Amino acid sequence: MKFTIQQIATILEGEVVGNPDEEVYKLGKIEEGKKGDLTFLANPKYKSYIYTTEASATIVDKDFVSDKPLKTNLIKVADAYKAFSKLLEYYNQVKMNKSGIESPVFVAESSNYGNNIYLGAFAYIGENVKIGENVKIYPHAYIGDNVTIGDNVTVFSGCKVYSESVIGNNCVLNSNAVIGADGFGFAPNDKGEYSKIPQTGNVILEDFVDVGAGTTIDRATLGSTIIRKGVKLDNQIQIAHNVEIGENTVIAAQTGIAGSAKIGKNCMIGGQVGIVGHITIGDGVKVQAQSGIGRNLKDGETVQGSPALNYGDFNKSYVLFKNLPKLASTLNNLEKQSK
C-alpha cells in the first residue's frame, strides 16, 4: 500500500520539508533506508545516517536542523519517536484490516458470531461457540466446542483453542498457541503404570491478554486455569493446570509454571524461569532469567538463581562462588605450609 509523504504528515500532524508528493510504501531503518522507505530519527547517535540514508522520507523532531544536504524528505513533528510509534500502530491496523469469510471454512450451525468477522480459509469453529464483534480468526485456526470469544480478539494461524475455554475482549493469541489442552495429570497404580486423570476444567483469559507463539496454557483438573486482565505472555511458555496469574504480569519466553501455582499482579518474570507447583508468588515480584522458584515469594521480592535467592544475596554469593578455585588454592597452600 502506497502513501504520499503529505498523507503521512497529515496523519502525524507534521510538516513536510521536501517533496510532499513522493510516495512511500514500506518502513525501514534509517541506516538501511532505500527509495520508498519511511524511517525516523529520534536517537542523536543515529544522526549521521540522515545524511546518507536513501529513504524517501524521514520523521524528525520539529527543531531538527540539517548541517549538510539531504537525500531524504523530512516530516517534522513534535516528537519523532512517538510519531513513528503512532505510525507503526496505524500501519498494523491497515495491514490487519481483514474481514469476511474465506472458503473453505467450517462453522457449526449452533455457533454464532458478531459483526465485522474475519474467518480465514480452513478455520474450524465447533458447536455452541460464541464469538463477539470485530474478531479475526486466521487460516487453520481451531476453535473447539462451547468456547466463548469476546470482542476485538485476534486468533492467528494455527492457534488451537480447546473446548470450554473463555477468551476475553481485546486478546491476541499468536500462531501455534494452545489454549485448554489437558493438564499433565496421571496417577500411578500398583504395577507402576500411570492412568490418566480426567481434566474437566477450562481456561479463562480475561481482557487484554496477549499469548505468544507456541505458548501452551493447560485446562484445569477442576475449576479454571485463570490468566487475569492485561497479562502478557512471551513465546514458548508452559502454564500448567489450575495456575492463576495476576493482572498485568509479564512473563518472558521458555518459562515453565507447574500446576496450581499462584502468581500475583504486576510481576516481571524473566526467560527460562522454572516455578514449582502449589506455591504463591506475591504482587510486584521480579524474577531474574533462569531462576528456579521453589518457595513462596512475598510482595515486592526480587530474586535470582536456582534455587532462587534474594537478588542482593545472590550477587554477594556469586562473588564468593566465582573465587572458589582461588580460595581452594589458598587453603591448600596454607595446609601444606602447616605440615
C-alpha positions in Angstrom: 0.0 0.0 0.0 1.4 3.4 -1.0 1.0 6.8 0.7 2.3 10.2 -0.3 4.6 11.9 2.2 1.9 14.6 2.6 -0.6 11.9 3.6 1.7 10.6 6.2 2.4 14.1 7.5 -1.3 14.7 7.8 -1.8 11.5 9.9 1.1 12.6 12.2 0.1 16.3 12.2 3.6 17.2 10.8 5.2 19.5 8.3 6.8 18.3 5.1 10.2 19.7 4.1 10.8 18.5 0.6 8.6 16.8 -2.0 5.1 16.1 -0.4 4.0 14.1 -3.5 6.7 11.5 -3.3 5.4 8.1 -2.3 6.4 5.7 0.5 5.3 2.1 0.8 7.4 0.4 3.5 9.0 1.1 6.8 12.8 0.8 7.3 15.8 1.6 9.5 17.5 4.9 8.8 20.9 3.3 8.3 19.4 0.9 5.7 16.9 3.2 4.1 16.1 2.8 0.4 13.8 4.6 -2.0 10.2 4.1 -1.0 11.1 3.7 2.7 9.8 5.7 5.5 12.1 5.9 8.6 12.7 8.2 11.6 15.4 9.9 13.6 14.9 10.1 17.4 18.3 9.0 18.9 21.1 11.5 18.4 23.5 8.6 18.0 22.0 7.9 14.6 22.1 11.5 13.3 25.0 10.8 10.9 22.8 8.4 9.0 20.3 11.1 8.0 22.9 12.4 5.6 23.5 9.0 3.9 20.1 7.4 4.0 18.2 6.9 0.8 14.9 6.6 2.4 12.2 8.7 0.7 11.1 10.3 4.0 12.4 10.6 7.5 10.4 11.7 10.5 12.4 14.1 12.7 11.7 16.4 15.6 10.5 19.9 14.6 13.7 21.5 15.9 15.9 19.4 13.7 18.4 21.5 11.7 20.4 19.9 8.8 24.1 20.6 8.7 24.6 19.1 5.2 22.5 18.4 2.1 19.9 15.6 2.5 18.8 13.0 0.0 15.7 12.3 2.1 12.5 14.4 2.5 11.6 15.3 6.1 8.4 15.2 8.1 8.8 17.4 11.1 6.8 16.6 14.2 6.6 17.4 17.9 8.2 14.1 18.9 9.7 11.8 16.3 9.7 8.7 18.4 6.1 9.0 19.5 5.1 9.8 15.9 6.8 6.8 14.5 5.2 4.6 17.1 1.8 6.0 16.2 2.5 5.3 12.6 3.5 1.7 13.4 0.2 1.2 15.1 -1.7 2.7 12.2 0.3 0.6 9.7 -0.5 -2.5 11.7 -4.2 -1.7 11.7 -4.2 -1.2 8.0 -2.3 -4.4 7.4 -4.6 -6.5 9.6 -7.8 -4.9 8.4 -9.3 -8.1 7.1 -13.0 -9.0 7.1 -15.3 -11.6 5.6 -15.3 -15.3 5.4 -12.9 -17.1 3.2 -13.5 -20.6 1.7 -13.4 -23.3 2.8 -14.2 -22.9 6.5 -16.4 -24.9 8.9 -18.8 -23.1 11.3 -21.2 -25.3 13.2 -24.8 -24.3 12.9 -25.1 -23.9 16.7 -22.4 -21.3 16.8 -22.8 -17.6 16.2 -20.5 -14.6 15.7 -20.8 -10.8 15.7 -20.3 -8.1 13.1 -17.1 -7.5 11.1 -15.9 -11.1 11.5 -12.9 -12.4 9.6 -12.6 -16.2 9.2 -9.5 -17.3 7.2 -9.5 -20.4 5.0 -9.6 -23.8 6.8 -10.6 -22.2 10.1 -12.8 -24.6 12.2 -15.5 -23.3 14.6 -17.1 -26.0 16.7 -20.5 -26.4 18.3 -22.1 -23.7 20.5 -19.2 -21.3 20.0 -20.0 -17.6 20.8 -17.8 -15.0 19.0 -18.0 -11.3 19.6 -17.6 -8.2 17.4 -14.5 -7.4 15.3 -12.9 -10.8 15.7 -10.2 -12.0 13.4 -9.6 -15.7 13.1 -6.8 -16.5 10.7 -6.4 -19.6 8.4 -6.0 -23.1 10.0 -7.1 -21.9 13.5 -9.2 -24.3 15.6 -12.0 -23.2 18.0 -13.4 -26.1 20.0 -16.9 -26.7 21.2 -18.5 -24.3 23.8 -15.8 -21.7 23.5 -16.6 -18.0 24.2 -14.6 -15.3 22.5 -15.1 -11.6 23.3 -14.8 -8.5 21.1 -11.7 -7.3 19.2 -9.9 -10.6 19.5 -7.2 -11.8 17.1 -6.5 -15.5 16.7 -3.6 -16.1 14.4 -3.0 -19.0 12.1 -2.5 -22.4 13.6 -3.7 -21.4 17.1 -5.8 -24.1 18.9 -8.5 -23.1 21.4 -9.9 -26.2 23.1 -13.4 -26.7 24.3 -15.0 -24.7 27.1 -12.2 -22.0 27.0 -13.3 -18.4 27.7 -11.4 -15.6 25.9 -12.0 -12.1 27.0 -12.1 -8.8 25.0 -9.0 -7.4 23.1 -6.9 -10.5 23.4 -4.3 -11.7 21.0 -3.5 -15.4 20.5 -0.4 -15.9 18.3 0.3 -18.7 16.0 0.5 -22.2 17.4 -0.6 -21.2 20.9 -2.6 -23.9 22.5 -5.3 -22.8 25.0 -7.0 -25.5 27.1 -5.1 -28.7 26.3 -5.3 -31.3 29.1 -3.3 -30.7 32.2 -0.5 -33.2 33.0 -2.4 -35.4 35.4 -1.6 -39.1 35.8 -1.9 -41.4 38.8 0.4 -44.5 39.3 -1.1 -47.9 40.1 0.4 -50.9 41.9 2.1 -52.1 38.8 3.9 -48.8 38.3 1.7 -47.9 35.4 0.1 -44.5 35.0 -3.6 -43.8 34.5 -4.8 -40.5 33.1 -6.8 -38.3 35.5 -9.6 -36.6 33.6 -9.1 -32.8 33.2 -12.6 -31.4 33.4 -12.0 -27.7 34.0 -11.2 -25.0 31.5 -9.0 -21.9 30.8 -10.1 -18.3 31.3 -8.3 -15.4 29.7 -9.5 -12.1 30.9 -9.4 -8.9 28.8 -6.2 -7.5 27.1 -4.2 -10.8 27.4 -1.5 -11.4 24.8 -0.4 -15.0 24.3 2.9 -15.6 22.4 3.6 -18.1 19.6 3.9 -21.7 20.8 2.7 -20.9 24.3 0.6 -23.5 26.0 -2.0 -23.0 28.7 -3.5 -26.2 30.2 -7.1 -26.6 31.3 -7.7 -27.1 35.0 -8.3 -30.5 36.5 -11.3 -28.9 38.3 -12.3 -25.3 38.1 -10.3 -22.9 35.9 -6.8 -22.0 34.9 -7.0 -18.2 35.0 -4.9 -15.6 33.2 -6.0 -12.2 34.6 -6.5 -8.9 32.8 -3.6 -7.4 31.0 -1.2 -10.3 31.3 1.5 -10.5 28.6 3.0 -13.9 27.8 6.0 -14.3 25.5 6.6 -17.2 23.1 7.0 -20.9 24.2 5.8 -20.6 27.8 4.2 -23.6 29.6 1.4 -22.9 32.1 0.1 -25.9 33.8 -3.4 -26.8 35.1 -5.0 -24.6 37.8 -2.4 -21.9 37.6 -3.5 -18.4 38.3 -1.6 -15.3 37.0 -2.5 -11.9 38.3 -3.2 -8.7 36.4 -0.5 -7.0 34.3 2.1 -9.6 35.0 4.6 -10.2 32.2 6.5 -13.4 31.5 9.4 -14.0 29.1 10.0 -16.9 26.8 10.6 -20.6 27.9 9.3 -20.1 31.4 7.5 -23.2 32.9 4.9 -22.9 35.6 3.8 -26.1 37.4 0.3 -26.9 38.5 -1.7 -24.8 41.0 1.0 -22.1 41.3 -0.5 -18.7 42.1 1.3 -15.6 40.7 0.4 -12.1 41.8 -0.2 -8.9 39.8 2.4 -6.6 38.3 5.1 -9.3 38.4 8.0 -9.5 35.9 9.4 -12.9 35.2 12.4 -13.4 33.0 13.1 -16.1 30.4 13.7 -19.8 31.2 12.4 -19.5 34.8 11.0 -22.6 36.4 8.3 -22.3 39.0 7.2 -25.3 41.1 3.6 -26.1 41.7 1.4 -25.2 44.7 3.3 -22.1 45.7 2.2 -18.4 45.9 4.2 -15.6 44.4 3.2 -12.1 45.7 2.5 -8.9 43.8 5.2 -6.9 42.2 7.8 -9.7 42.3 10.7 -9.7 39.9 12.4 -13.0 38.9 15.6 -12.8 37.0 16.2 -15.1 34.0 17.0 -18.8 34.5 15.9 -18.8 38.1 14.3 -21.7 39.9 11.5 -20.8 42.2 10.7 -23.5 44.8 9.2 -21.5 47.6 6.6 -18.8 48.3 7.7 -15.2 47.5 6.5 -12.1 49.3 5.2 -9.0 47.7 8.0 -6.9 46.0 10.8 -9.5 46.3 13.5 -9.6 43.6 15.2 -13.0 43.3 17.8 -14.8 41.2 19.4 -18.2 40.9 18.4 -21.8 41.3 17.2 -22.3 44.0 16.4 -18.6 43.9 17.9 -16.2 46.5 17.2 -12.6 47.3 18.8 -10.6 44.4 21.3 -8.9 46.7 22.3 -12.1 48.4 22.7 -13.8 45.1 25.2 -11.2 43.9 27.2 -11.4 47.1 27.2 -15.2 46.9 28.3 -15.1 43.3 31.3 -13.0 44.2 32.4 -15.8 46.5 31.4 -18.6 44.2 33.5 -17.3 41.2 36.5 -17.0 43.6 36.2 -20.6 45.0 39.1 -22.0 42.9 41.4 -19.2 44.1 40.2 -19.7 47.7 40.7 -23.5 47.5 44.2 -23.0 46.2 44.9 -20.6 49.1 43.6 -23.2 51.6 45.7 -25.9 50.0 48.8 -23.8 50.3 48.1 -22.9 53.9 47.6 -26.6 54.7 50.9 -27.6 53.1 52.7 -24.8 55.0 51.2 -26.0 58.3 52.6 -29.5 57.9 
